[in-house]
Amino acid sequence: MSSYLETTYNVYKEAALTPDVGLCCTTNPIWELPGLKIPKIMQEMNYGCGSTVHARDLTNNPKTLYVGVGGGMELLQFAYFNRQKNGVVGIDMVNEMLEASRKNFIEAETLNPWFKSEFVELKKGNALNLPVEDNSIDVAAQNCLFNIFKTEDLKKAIAEMYRVLKPHGRLVMSDPTCEQSMNETLRNDERLRALCLSGSLSIKEYVKMLTDAGFGTIEIRARKPYRILDPKHYATDELIYIESIEVAAIKDPMPADGPCVFTGKTAIYFGENDYFDDNKGHVLLNNQPLAVCDKTANALGSLNRDDIFISESTYHYDGGGCC
Ligand SMILES: C[S@@+](CC[C@H](N)C(=O)[O-])C[C@H]1O[C@@H](n2cnc3c(N)ncnc32)[C@H](O)[C@@H]1O
C-alpha cells in the first residue's frame, strides 16, 4: 500500500475508534424520512461532505453499493429505500470502521422497526479493486473518499465504479473541490489529504475524470462552501477556499459529440412564436424554462439569437430538461 493510503488507513482507524464530530461537517442537514431514525453515533460519525442519497435515484429497490462506509449513516438511508437482504453492499478497507458501523447498524435496528442489519452487507475491500461483480449495481455511491486519491488511484477508483455499474446505472458522489491551485506542500501533506483538505480538484477536472472513464451523462446537483485553508494555520501564502459538490455520473453511452454535463443551465425562448425547435431534439416552449446540458447551452448560445436566454450554471441540477 502506498504511504498516503497507509496514512489514510490510520486516520480512519482512529476516527472509527474515537468518533470525531467535526471531521467532515458540512451545511447539509441530517435528514430523516418518515419512520427513519438515525442513531446519534451515526450522526457523530458523519464523515461526508454532502449527501449522496437522492430519492429520485432510488425507485424500484435498486441494488446499491457504498464505498467508504464511515459510521454507516448513508447506508442506512439507502437501506430505507431498498429494504432487502444484502440490498446495500458497503465496502471499506479499514477493519475498525467496518466493526464500528456493524455496531451502529445493530443500534439502528432498535430505533427503526423496519430495519434489519441483514439489509446491509459489509465487506472488507479497497476502492481501487472492488470485490464486486461487473455490471451488477444500480446505484453506487461514495462520499468524501475520492478526493483523497492521487490522480492514478482516482482513475482506478472511478474505473472500478464504472465496471461494477449496470448500463445506465449511476455513481452518486459528494466531494470537496477547489478552484485554486494548491501548492505541492499542501498537496503532499498525507494527513491533510486523508482529512479531505488538500486533495481536491477543480469542478472541471473532476468532471473530466468522470467523462474520461466513459460516463456519458454528468449531473452537478449541489455546490456549497466547505472549508478555508488560511496562511496562519496551513502551509499557504494565500487564503484557499474549498467547496463541496454533489455529483451523479450516469453510465449512459458516450454521445458522439461528447458527454452531456448538466451544471444547472437553463434556456428560455421568448420570441414571437409558440416555441423554438433547434431540430436537434430541443423544443423550447415560449417563456418556459428548459434545463439543458452545457453542450446544448453552448450550441444555442452560438446561434446568437436575441430571443433565447441562457442562464449561468447554478450548480443545482435536479433532473428534467434535455441534453
Ligand atoms: C471521509 S470518510 C467518509 C465516510 C462516509 N462516506 C461518510 O460520508 O460519512 C472515508 C471513508 O473511506 C474509507 N476508506 C479510506 N480509504 C479507502 C479505500 N482505499 N477503500 C475503501 N475505503 C476506504 C475510510 O475508512 C472511511 O470510512
The ligand as an SDF file (V2000), in Angstrom:
LIG
                    3D

 27 29  0  0  0  0  0  0  0  0999 V2000
  -14.0360   10.6910    4.8050 C   0  0  0  0  0  0  0  0  0  0  0  0
  -14.6010    9.1120    5.3070 S   0  0  0  0  0  0  0  0  0  0  0  0
  -16.2430    9.1350    4.6630 C   0  0  0  0  0  0  0  0  0  0  0  0
  -17.1510    8.1360    5.3400 C   0  0  0  0  0  0  0  0  0  0  0  0
  -18.5940    8.1140    4.8150 C   0  0  0  0  0  0  0  0  0  0  0  0
  -18.6150    8.0420    3.3890 N   0  0  0  0  0  0  0  0  0  0  0  0
  -19.3720    9.3290    5.2740 C   0  0  0  0  0  0  0  0  0  0  0  0
  -19.8390   10.0950    4.4110 O   0  0  0  0  0  0  0  0  0  0  0  0
  -19.5270    9.5280    6.4870 O   0  0  0  0  0  0  0  0  0  0  0  0
  -13.7490    7.9880    4.2160 C   0  0  0  0  0  0  0  0  0  0  0  0
  -14.1250    6.5290    4.4030 C   0  0  0  0  0  0  0  0  0  0  0  0
  -13.4710    5.7410    3.3970 O   0  0  0  0  0  0  0  0  0  0  0  0
  -12.7530    4.6600    3.9840 C   0  0  0  0  0  0  0  0  0  0  0  0
  -11.5980    4.4370    3.0970 N   0  0  0  0  0  0  0  0  0  0  0  0
  -10.4590    5.1350    3.0200 C   0  0  0  0  0  0  0  0  0  0  0  0
   -9.6840    4.6800    2.0220 N   0  0  0  0  0  0  0  0  0  0  0  0
  -10.3550    3.6610    1.4430 C   0  0  0  0  0  0  0  0  0  0  0  0
  -10.0930    2.8000    0.3350 C   0  0  0  0  0  0  0  0  0  0  0  0
   -8.9740    2.8890   -0.3710 N   0  0  0  0  0  0  0  0  0  0  0  0
  -11.0270    1.8690    0.0190 N   0  0  0  0  0  0  0  0  0  0  0  0
  -12.1810    1.7520    0.7350 C   0  0  0  0  0  0  0  0  0  0  0  0
  -12.4780    2.5450    1.7760 N   0  0  0  0  0  0  0  0  0  0  0  0
  -11.5840    3.4970    2.1270 C   0  0  0  0  0  0  0  0  0  0  0  0
  -12.4470    5.1480    5.3820 C   0  0  0  0  0  0  0  0  0  0  0  0
  -12.2230    4.0840    6.2730 O   0  0  0  0  0  0  0  0  0  0  0  0
  -13.7060    5.9190    5.7280 C   0  0  0  0  0  0  0  0  0  0  0  0
  -14.7180    5.0770    6.1920 O   0  0  0  0  0  0  0  0  0  0  0  0
  1  2  1  0
  2  3  1  0
  2 10  1  0
  3  4  1  0
  4  5  1  0
  5  6  1  0
  5  7  1  0
  7  8  2  0
  7  9  1  0
 10 11  1  0
 11 12  1  0
 11 26  1  0
 12 13  1  0
 13 14  1  0
 13 24  1  0
 14 15  1  0
 14 23  1  0
 15 16  2  0
 16 17  1  0
 17 18  1  0
 17 23  2  0
 18 19  1  0
 18 20  2  0
 20 21  1  0
 21 22  2  0
 22 23  1  0
 24 25  1  0
 24 26  1  0
 26 27  1  0
M  CHG  2   2   1   9  -1
M  END
$$$$
